[in-house]
Amino acid sequence: MLLGELSREVLNRWQDRMPGFGNVAKAVFGAVLLVIGIAIVTGVDKQLEAAVVEASRPGSRA
């Protein structure tokens, strides 16, 4: 019973903050997708992939 009351209280407090968090999360996600898109268009993603593959090979020195 106590656990149910506490969880209800916590959810009521979080309920007011959720719309603001959603807007921030949406903006951050959009920015991440924009950066990824720019990396793909410019070819930076292939360079990054090659660097990661090279660094992951056994015996390679980073």
N, C-alpha and C positions, 0 to 999 in steps of 0.2 A: 504494500500500500504506500509506504514511504517512497519507494523507488518510483512508482507511478506518478506521485505528486511532484517529485523532484524533476522527473523528465518532462512533465507538462510545463513546469515553471521554466525550465531551460528552453523548451521549444517556443514558448510565448515570448521570451526575450529575443531569441534568434529570429523570430518571425518579422520583426521590424527591420532587421538588418539585411534580410535576404534580397529584397529588390535592389538595394545598393550594391551588394556583392555581385549580383547577376550582371549589372551594368558594367562593373569593373572587369569581371571575368570575360564578358563579351568583347570588351575593348582590348584586353590583353590577348585573347585568342585571335582576334582580327589582326593585331600587330604581328603576332607570330606567323600567321599565315602569309601576311604581306612580305615579311623577311624571307620566308621559305620560297615564295614565288619569285622574288627578285634574285635569290641565289640560283634558282633553276634557270631563269632566263639568261643570267649572265654567265652561267657555267661554273660558278663557284662551288656548287654542290658536288660536281665531279672531282674537282681538286681536293675538296675536303674528304670525299670518299677514298680517293687514291692515297691520301696521307694517312687515313685511319687504317686502311688495308696494309700499307707498308709498315706502320708502327705495330700492327698486330702479328706480323710474321715472326715465327720463332727465330731467335738469334739476332733480331734487328736491334739497333741501338737508337734510342730516342733522344 
